[in-house]
Amino acid sequence: MSLTQSAKQIATSAQVAAISCALTMDLVQWVQHYQAETVDLRYFFHSGWSS
């Protein structure tokens, strides 16, 4: 394997890792937001605010 091929493989692996990390963080943030919204709506509907 040449040095150029090794460098490309490392760069590709780093890009995949960065994209995976970004997607994971987006998913974690979405789940946290969804859970917060769900709690807010439950409180809204069970506290008498909606009536």
C-alpha positions in Angstrom: 0.0 0.0 0.0 1.4 3.4 -1.0 1.6 6.4 1.3 -1.0 8.2 -0.8 -3.4 5.3 -0.4 -2.8 5.1 3.3 -3.4 8.9 3.6 -6.7 8.6 1.7 -7.9 5.7 3.8 -7.1 7.6 7.0 -8.8 10.7 5.7 -11.9 8.7 4.7 -12.0 6.9 8.1 -11.8 10.3 9.8 -14.6 11.7 7.7 -16.8 8.7 8.4 -16.1 9.0 12.1 -16.9 12.8 12.1 -20.1 12.3 10.2 -21.2 9.4 12.5 -20.5 11.6 15.5 -22.4 14.5 14.0 -25.4 12.2 13.3 -25.3 10.7 16.7 -25.3 14.1 18.3 -28.2 15.2 16.2 -30.1 12.1 17.2 -29.3 12.6 20.9 -30.4 16.3 20.7 -33.6 15.3 18.9 -34.5 12.7 21.5 -33.8 15.2 24.3 -36.0 17.8 22.6 -38.8 15.2 21.9 -38.7 14.1 25.6 -38.9 17.7 26.8 -41.8 18.5 24.5 -43.6 15.3 25.6 -43.2 16.3 29.3 -44.4 19.8 28.5 -47.5 18.5 26.7 -48.3 16.0 29.5 -48.1 18.8 32.1 -50.2 21.1 29.9 -53.0 18.6 29.4 -53.0 17.2 33.0 -52.7 20.5 34.9 -56.0 22.0 33.8 -54.5 24.6 31.5 -56.3 23.1 28.5 -59.8 23.3 30.0 
